[in-house]
Structures are given as structure tokens and as C-alpha cells.
Amino acid sequence: MSTGTLVLRSTRVVTPEGTRPAAVTVTGGTITAVRPYGAAPPPGAAVTDLGDDALLPGLVDTHVHVNDPGRTAWEGFRTATRAAAAGGVTTLLDMPLNSIPPTTTVAHLRVKQGVARPAAHVDVGFWGGALPSNTADLRPLHDAGVFGFKAFLSPSGVDEFPALAPACLETAAARIAALGGLLIVHAEDPARLERAPQRGGPRYADFLASRPRAAENEAVDRLVSVSRRLGTRVHILHLSSSDALPAIAAAKADGVPVTAETCPHFLTLTAEEVPDGATEFKCCPPIREAANQDALWAALADGTLDCVVSDHSPCTTDLKVPDFGAAWGGISSLQLGLPAIWTAARRRGHTLADVARWMSAGPAALAGLHRKGAVEPGRDADFTVLDPEAAFTVDPAALHHRNHVTAYAGRTLHGVVRSTWLRGRRIAHDGALAEPPAGLLLERQSSA
């Protein structure tokens, strides 16, 4: 944490009230004032003038699979948080699966926290898991500070994290509602998936047919029903099917406590452009057609979708075999989410304020991270400094995540992250990371 007084000036400071020239004062790691650009700095303050580079709130990514411990060859806290910092992400929440052990008991949470604490370049919090076998562990995990509970309705892909059958979903949702907690769900209906054609092989069209929109749509309908009946806060993860949007919008209009997210790959990549055999594009649910993508953007604009987060789900290179049926499903994008979204958003007429709302304020609100998500007094001095006009070509070798596999390889993206600041300390500058790691471990807070 920075202990002195710091002033960051920019002609483009993205605040909740709009984007304007401003001087942001930081004391003790907290934003203490947002003043006019030309205001005299406090006596003794260190001043950094960012010129025309935009000053955004640090991004909050609530959907990251770090896989550490147990599958650290896939990713780890040191590499994942380095990638986050280089990409302007100052806070991430780690998913409970793909690590061994999964975050399904307090003892397992403590193991993961012990691994993360010395390695975290950004602030890190944790989701707990909701399994058929750990109902008794939900309250202890909640009391230990997890931000909510992740569940699958269909197979997760790893044996140690089984899906919830309908009766188990009801039980878990009721328990979580009694805690005032949050249930976050991978929403694909297993029966629909089983009935879909499962051909395998290199053709992307065959893979897309194996994960039909109907599987997402029916799962979303079930979750809306559960939330409506039990009052459980339910968040729908990585929505890819635009057909499910009307059900979400109707639930919100009725006051049902349902929220939903989507991901950069669903907003920037399309099924039509995925080459056969290119399993770096494989994820579940899948990247769908261009018309579907247009509807997702419209839902972001009208508030049906609440936020954009990475679903960074990496693996070792050997698991991305050129067979869509056999390859690991997951896209690595933690370092690239901001430029990927900004490249598409600017083309569609959206602003940096929109991007900050979707990628910082929205995820922070979802997780109850009251000190994150905005450039305003009282918040943590977490910032992303972005050159919105600069462009670069994605070189996988230049990425900080452990395995250099990405669906964005060779793409030209707009928006270069010049620096990243965590509680007033610059933790990344032109891709170089500060040492030692400065991230803290976060726990859920019940109120602001």
C-alpha cells in the first residue's frame, strides 16, 4: 500500500459521473478526492501526469480458474495474477474447481489461501463450491468469507466437482437463500446435452451442435424458477445463448434476484470464423453465431446482462488436441479481456465508461466488493491506465499466463494497458510486473 499522498492526472478519467479531465488524489491506498485537472496538488504530494491516457477503475474479474494447487501445471496464482495485473485486472475471484482440493470445505479453502497469499500480484477472493455431498459445509464456508457458491447443472469436466441433480439444486439453493448468499451456476441442461449429437472430431460445426442453445435456455428457465420460488440470489455464468435473454429480462422486471454475465470470447469471436481443429476456441457453452453475438451486445447495453468477465480456464498445451470432442474446454484471456472488449465496443459505438461499468463496477457489485469498481472517494486506489487509440498484435509468447495458448493469437486489438495500480502502488508498467507481489486475500463483506 502507498502511504504517502499521490495525485494521478489524466485528460480522461472514467468516473461514475462520466469521463472528464481530473486529478485523483490518493492517500494511504484510498481515493480521497477527484478534483479538476488543473487543481493544485496537496502539499508534498507526488504527481503523475498521464496525459491523454485514460484512467479507469481497476478491472474486477469474478470468473477465473486459477487451478492452484493440484493442477498448477495448468495455471497458478503467481502466473494468473501476473497476467491479470498486466491486463489491468486488479481484483479476481477464483473458481472452486480445477484445483485439488476444490474449495468445498473450510479446510480446502485454507489450503488454497495458503498457496495464494505469497504469490498474488492482485487482490484475490474465493468462491466456494456447492456439491451433492457438501450441504453441511455451505454455512462454514459462508462464515469463512467465500463470496458465494458455484454449482454445475451438467458435468463439470473434473470428477472431484460433480453436478447438482434437480433435488440437490433445490436443497443447496434453499440453504444458500437462508444464508443470504449467492448461488452462481454453469447453466446447461444435462438431458438436453445427452440428446444432442456427440460426434467428436475436428469440425467446429459438430461441436456447436453438441452444445445446443436449448441446453442453456432450459437451464436458465429452471434457475429463474428456483430463484422466484425460494428467493435465492442466482447468478448465471458465461451466458452464450441469446435465446435465454428474454427469460432473464422478465425475471428482473418481476424483481426476481437473478443476474447474468457474459464473456469476451462470446462478444468478440463468432462460430463462423472458428477453423476446424482450432480447439483453442473450445469452451462450454460454446462460441455461437454472429447474430447471437449482436443480441448479447444489445443485452449489455440495456442492462439484461450485468457484467463481462473472462472465464479464464487454461490448461496445458497438450490438452488442446485438434479434436473438439476430446480437447479441454476453456479459453485463456485474462490478460486480453480489456483490449478485446474495447476493440469491439468502440466499433459498436460504446464508450470507455460502458466498458468500466461492465468490467469493473458490475462485477464488483455482484460480489459485494464495496471498495472496488469505481474512481470515486472512499474506494481503493485501484486503476487501469489505458491508451485507447494504440493497437497491438497478440503474441502468445508475450502473455503472462502459464501456458501460451489463446484464441486471440495473431489478432490486432485496440487498447494498450500502460500501467496498473493497486491501492496506490503501480504494480505493472508496460507489461513489466513489480516485485514483490502486493495483492491481498479478500473475504466477503456483508455491507458497505
C-alpha positions in Angstrom: 0.0 0.0 0.0 1.2 3.5 -0.8 1.4 5.5 2.5 2.2 9.0 1.0 -0.1 11.2 -1.0 -0.3 10.7 -4.7 -2.1 12.6 -7.4 -2.8 11.0 -10.8 -3.9 13.4 -13.6 -5.5 12.5 -16.9 -7.5 14.3 -19.5 -9.8 11.2 -19.5 -10.7 9.9 -16.0 -13.6 7.5 -16.1 -15.8 8.1 -13.1 -19.4 7.1 -12.3 -20.5 10.6 -13.3 -18.8 10.4 -16.7 -15.4 10.8 -18.3 -13.6 14.1 -17.8 -10.2 15.7 -17.2 -9.5 15.2 -13.5 -6.8 14.9 -10.8 -7.3 11.9 -8.5 -5.8 12.2 -5.0 -4.7 9.0 -3.2 -3.8 8.8 0.4 -3.0 5.6 2.3 -4.1 3.5 -0.7 -7.6 5.1 -0.8 -9.0 7.6 -3.2 -9.6 10.7 -1.2 -10.6 13.2 -3.9 -11.4 13.6 -7.6 -10.7 17.2 -8.4 -10.4 19.3 -11.6 -7.5 18.5 -13.8 -5.7 21.8 -13.0 -6.3 21.8 -9.3 -3.2 22.4 -7.2 -2.0 19.2 -5.6 -1.8 18.8 -1.8 1.5 19.9 -0.3 4.1 17.2 -0.7 2.1 15.0 -3.0 3.8 13.1 -5.7 2.2 13.9 -9.1 2.0 11.6 -12.1 0.6 13.1 -15.2 -0.9 10.5 -17.6 -1.6 13.0 -20.3 -4.3 11.6 -22.7 -4.1 8.0 -21.5 -7.4 7.1 -19.9 -7.6 6.4 -16.2 -10.2 3.7 -15.5 -11.1 1.8 -12.3 -9.1 -1.4 -11.9 -11.0 -4.2 -13.6 -12.7 -6.8 -11.4 -12.8 -10.3 -12.8 -15.1 -12.6 -10.8 -14.7 -15.7 -13.0 -11.1 -17.0 -13.1 -9.9 -20.6 -12.9 -6.5 -20.5 -11.2 -6.3 -24.3 -10.7 -3.8 -24.0 -7.9 -2.9 -26.2 -6.0 -3.2 -29.6 -7.7 -3.3 -28.5 -11.4 -0.6 -25.8 -11.2 0.8 -27.0 -14.5 -2.4 -25.6 -16.0 -2.2 -22.2 -14.2 -1.1 -20.9 -10.8 -1.7 -17.9 -8.6 1.7 -16.3 -9.5 1.2 -16.6 -13.2 -2.5 -15.9 -13.2 -2.2 -12.8 -11.1 0.8 -11.6 -13.2 -1.4 -11.9 -16.3 -4.2 -10.1 -14.5 -2.0 -7.2 -13.5 -0.6 -6.9 -17.0 -4.1 -6.7 -18.4 -5.5 -4.1 -16.0 -7.3 -6.5 -13.6 -6.7 -5.5 -10.0 -9.1 -8.0 -8.3 -10.0 -11.5 -9.3 -12.2 -14.2 -7.7 -11.0 -17.8 -8.1 -13.4 -20.5 -9.1 -13.6 -23.5 -6.7 -12.9 -26.3 -9.2 -9.9 -27.5 -11.2 -7.7 -27.1 -8.1 -7.1 -30.2 -6.0 -8.6 -30.0 -3.5 -11.6 -28.0 -4.7 -12.9 -25.2 -2.5 -15.7 -27.2 -1.0 -14.8 -27.2 2.7 -13.2 -24.6 5.0 -10.1 -26.8 5.3 -9.7 -26.8 1.5 -10.2 -23.0 1.4 -7.4 -22.6 3.9 -5.1 -24.7 1.7 -5.9 -22.6 -1.3 -5.4 -19.3 0.7 -2.0 -20.6 1.9 -0.9 -21.1 -1.7 -2.3 -17.8 -3.0 -1.1 -15.5 -0.2 2.6 -15.1 -1.1 2.0 -15.3 -4.8 -0.8 -12.8 -5.6 0.1 -9.7 -7.6 -3.5 -8.6 -7.4 -6.3 -8.9 -4.8 -7.8 -12.4 -4.7 -11.1 -13.7 -3.3 -12.6 -17.1 -3.5 -15.9 -18.8 -4.5 -17.0 -21.9 -2.6 -18.4 -24.9 -4.3 -21.9 -26.5 -3.9 -21.8 -30.2 -4.4 -24.3 -33.0 -3.8 -22.1 -34.1 -0.8 -21.2 -30.8 0.9 -24.5 -29.2 2.0 -23.3 -29.2 5.6 -20.2 -27.2 4.5 -22.1 -24.3 3.0 -22.6 -22.3 6.2 -19.0 -22.8 7.4 -17.7 -21.7 4.0 -20.0 -18.7 4.0 -18.8 -17.7 7.5 -15.2 -18.1 6.3 -15.7 -15.4 3.8 -16.3 -17.1 0.4 -18.2 -14.8 -2.0 -20.8 -17.3 -3.0 -21.2 -20.9 -4.2 -20.5 -22.3 -7.7 -22.6 -25.2 -9.0 -22.9 -27.1 -12.2 -26.2 -28.5 -13.6 -24.2 -30.6 -16.1 -20.9 -32.4 -15.8 -18.1 -30.1 -14.9 -15.3 -32.0 -16.7 -13.5 -33.0 -13.5 -14.5 -35.9 -11.3 -14.0 -34.1 -8.0 -16.7 -31.5 -8.7 -19.9 -33.3 -9.6 -23.0 -31.6 -10.8 -26.2 -30.9 -8.8 -29.2 -33.0 -9.8 -32.5 -31.1 -9.5 -33.3 -32.3 -6.0 -29.8 -31.3 -4.8 -30.1 -27.9 -6.6 -33.3 -27.2 -4.6 -31.6 -28.2 -1.3 -28.5 -26.1 -2.0 -30.5 -23.1 -3.2 -32.7 -23.2 0.0 -29.6 -23.4 2.2 -27.9 -20.5 0.4 -31.0 -18.4 0.5 -31.2 -18.9 4.3 -27.6 -17.6 4.5 -28.4 -14.5 2.3 -25.8 -16.0 0.0 -25.2 -16.0 -3.8 -25.5 -19.1 -6.0 -23.6 -18.9 -9.3 -24.4 -21.6 -11.8 -23.0 -23.1 -15.0 -26.3 -23.3 -16.8 -26.6 -26.1 -19.3 -29.3 -28.8 -19.0 -27.7 -32.3 -18.9 -30.7 -34.1 -20.5 -30.5 -31.7 -23.5 -26.8 -32.3 -23.8 -27.2 -36.0 -23.7 -29.8 -35.9 -26.5 -27.6 -33.7 -28.7 -25.4 -35.4 -31.4 -21.9 -36.2 -30.0 -19.7 -36.8 -33.0 -16.3 -35.5 -31.8 -13.7 -34.8 -34.4 -12.2 -31.6 -35.7 -15.3 -29.9 -37.2 -16.4 -26.9 -35.2 -20.0 -27.3 -36.5 -20.2 -30.7 -34.9 -19.1 -29.3 -31.6 -21.5 -26.5 -31.8 -24.4 -28.9 -32.4 -23.3 -30.9 -29.3 -23.9 -27.9 -27.0 -27.3 -26.5 -28.3 -28.9 -23.3 -27.2 -31.8 -25.3 -25.8 -29.5 -26.7 -23.1 -28.7 -23.2 -21.9 -32.3 -21.9 -22.3 -33.9 -24.7 -20.3 -31.3 -24.5 -17.5 -31.8 -20.7 -17.3 -35.6 -21.3 -17.0 -35.0 -23.7 -14.2 -32.8 -21.3 -12.3 -35.2 -18.5 -12.7 -37.9 -20.7 -11.3 -35.8 -21.7 -8.3 -34.9 -18.1 -7.6 -38.5 -17.0 -7.9 -39.8 -19.7 -5.5 -37.0 -19.7 -2.9 -35.8 -16.1 -3.1 -32.2 -17.3 -3.7 -29.9 -14.8 -5.3 -28.8 -16.6 -8.5 -26.2 -15.5 -11.0 -26.0 -17.2 -14.4 -22.4 -17.7 -15.5 -20.9 -17.2 -19.0 -24.2 -16.8 -20.9 -23.7 -17.6 -24.6 -27.3 -18.2 -25.8 -29.2 -15.1 -26.7 -32.4 -17.1 -26.7 -32.2 -17.1 -22.9 -32.2 -13.3 -22.6 -36.0 -12.7 -22.6 -36.4 -15.0 -19.5 -33.7 -13.2 -17.7 -35.1 -9.8 -18.6 -38.6 -10.9 -17.5 -37.3 -12.2 -14.2 -35.5 -8.9 -13.5 -38.7 -6.9 -14.3 -40.6 -9.0 -11.8 -38.0 -8.4 -9.1 -36.6 -11.9 -9.1 -33.0 -11.7 -7.8 -31.3 -13.1 -10.9 -28.2 -11.7 -12.6 -26.1 -12.8 -15.6 -22.7 -12.4 -17.1 -21.2 -13.0 -20.5 -17.5 -13.2 -21.6 -15.1 -11.5 -24.0 -15.0 -14.5 -26.3 -18.8 -14.6 -26.8 -18.7 -10.8 -27.6 -15.7 -10.8 -29.9 -15.4 -14.2 -31.6 -18.0 -16.0 -33.8 -18.7 -19.5 -34.8 -18.4 -18.6 -38.4 -14.7 -17.8 -38.0 -13.5 -20.8 -35.9 -11.3 -23.0 -38.0 -11.8 -26.7 -37.9 -9.4 -28.3 -35.5 -8.7 -25.0 -33.7 -9.6 -26.1 -30.2 -8.1 -23.0 -28.6 -11.6 -21.7 -29.4 -13.3 -24.5 -27.5 -15.3 -23.6 -24.4 -18.6 -24.7 -22.8 -21.1 -23.3 -23.5 -19.7 -22.6 -27.0 -18.9 -19.5 -29.1 -22.1 -19.1 -31.2 -23.0 -17.3 -34.4 -22.6 -13.6 -35.3 -26.4 -12.8 -35.0 -26.4 -14.3 -31.5 -23.4 -12.1 -30.6 -25.3 -9.0 -31.7 -28.1 -9.8 -29.3 -25.6 -10.2 -26.4 -24.3 -6.8 -27.1 -27.8 -5.4 -27.0 -28.4 -7.1 -23.7 -25.3 -5.5 -22.2 -26.5 -2.1 -23.4 -30.0 -2.5 -21.9 -28.8 -4.0 -18.6 -30.2 -7.5 -19.1 -26.6 -8.7 -18.8 -24.8 -7.3 -15.7 -21.1 -7.8 -16.4 -18.3 -9.1 -18.6 -15.8 -11.4 -17.1 -13.1 -13.7 -18.5 -13.9 -17.3 -17.6 -10.2 -17.7 -17.9 -9.9 -21.5 -18.0 -6.5 -22.6 -19.1 -4.8 -26.0 -19.5 -1.6 -27.4 -20.6 -0.9 -27.2 -24.3 -1.1 -31.0 -24.8 -4.8 -31.0 -23.7 -5.8 -28.8 -26.7 -5.7 -31.7 -29.2 -7.4 -30.9 -32.6 -10.5 -32.9 -31.7 -13.3 -30.8 -30.3 -14.8 -33.8 -28.5 -11.6 -34.7 -26.7 -9.9 -31.3 -26.1 -10.1 -29.4 -22.8 -12.8 -26.7 -23.0 -11.6 -23.3 -21.9 -10.3 -20.1 -23.2 -7.3 -18.2 -21.8 -8.0 -14.5 -21.9 -7.2 -12.9 -18.5 -4.6 -10.5 -19.9 -6.6 -9.7 -23.0 -10.1 -9.1 -21.9 -9.9 -5.3 -21.8 -8.4 -4.7 -25.2 -10.6 -7.5 -26.8 -13.8 -5.8 -25.4 -12.7 -2.3 -26.1 -11.8 -3.2 -29.7 -15.4 -4.5 -30.3 -17.1 -1.9 -28.1 -15.6 1.1 -29.9 -16.6 -0.3 -33.2 -20.2 -0.6 -31.9 -20.3 2.9 -30.6 -19.8 2.2 -26.9 -17.6 4.2 -24.6 -14.9 3.6 -22.1 -17.5 4.4 -19.4 -19.6 1.5 -20.7 -16.6 -0.9 -20.6 -15.8 0.3 -17.0 -19.4 -0.4 -16.0 -19.3 -3.9 -17.5 -15.8 -5.0 -16.4 -15.3 -3.2 -13.1 -18.5 -1.7 -11.5 -20.7 -4.6 -12.5 -18.5 -7.5 -11.2 -17.7 -5.5 -8.0 -21.4 -5.0 -7.3 -22.1 -8.7 -7.9 -19.5 -9.8 -5.4 -20.3 -7.0 -2.9 -16.8 -5.6 -3.2 -17.8 -2.2 -2.0 -14.3 -0.7 -2.1 -13.7 -1.7 -5.7 -15.2 -0.8 -9.1 -15.1 3.0 -9.4 -12.9 6.1 -9.4 -14.5 8.0 -6.5 -13.6 8.9 -3.0 -13.6 6.1 -0.4 -12.7 3.4 -2.9 -9.5 1.5 -3.1 -7.0 3.3 -5.4 -7.1 0.6 -8.0 -6.6 1.9 -11.5 -6.0 0.8 -15.1 -4.2 3.3 -17.3 -5.2 2.6 -20.9 -4.1 4.1 -24.2 -7.4 3.6 -26.1 -6.0 4.5 -29.5 -2.9 2.3 -29.5 -3.1 -1.1 -31.2 -1.1 -4.3 -30.9 -0.9 -7.8 -32.3 -1.4 -10.6 -29.8 1.8 -12.6 -29.4 1.1 -15.6 -27.2 4.7 -15.7 -26.0 4.3 -12.2 -24.5 1.4 -13.3 -22.3 2.0 -14.0 -18.6 -0.4 -16.9 -18.0 1.4 -20.2 -17.7 0.6 -21.9 -21.0 0.7 -19.7 -24.1 -2.5 -20.9 -25.7 -5.0 -18.3 -26.7 -7.8 -17.9 -29.2 -6.7 -14.3 -29.8 -3.2 -15.2 -31.2 -2.3 -13.0 -34.2 -5.3 -10.7 -33.7 -4.9 -6.9 -33.8 -6.5 -5.3 -30.7 -7.0 -1.7 -29.7 -6.3 -0.5 -26.2 -2.8 -0.9 -24.7 -2.6 -1.2 -20.9 0.2 1.2 -19.9 0.1 0.6 -16.2 -2.0 -0.9 -13.4 -2.2 0.4 -9.9 -3.3 -1.5 -6.7 -4.1 0.7 -3.7 -1.9 3.5 -5.0 1.0 1.3 -5.9 2.0 0.8 -9.5 2.1 -3.0 -9.9 2.5 -3.2 -13.7 4.1 -0.8 -16.2 4.4 -1.5 -19.9 4.0 -5.2 -19.3 6.7 -5.4 -16.5 5.5 -6.5 -13.1 6.6 -5.0 -9.8 8.0 -7.3 -7.1 7.3 -8.5 -4.5 3.6 -9.3 -5.1 1.3 -6.8 -3.4 -2.1 -8.5 -3.6 -4.2 -9.2 -0.6 -6.7 -12.0 0.1 -10.2 -10.8 0.3 -13.2 -12.1 2.2 -16.9 -11.3 1.6 -18.3 -8.3 3.4 -21.9 -8.2 4.4 -22.3 -4.4 3.9 -20.5 -1.4 2.8 
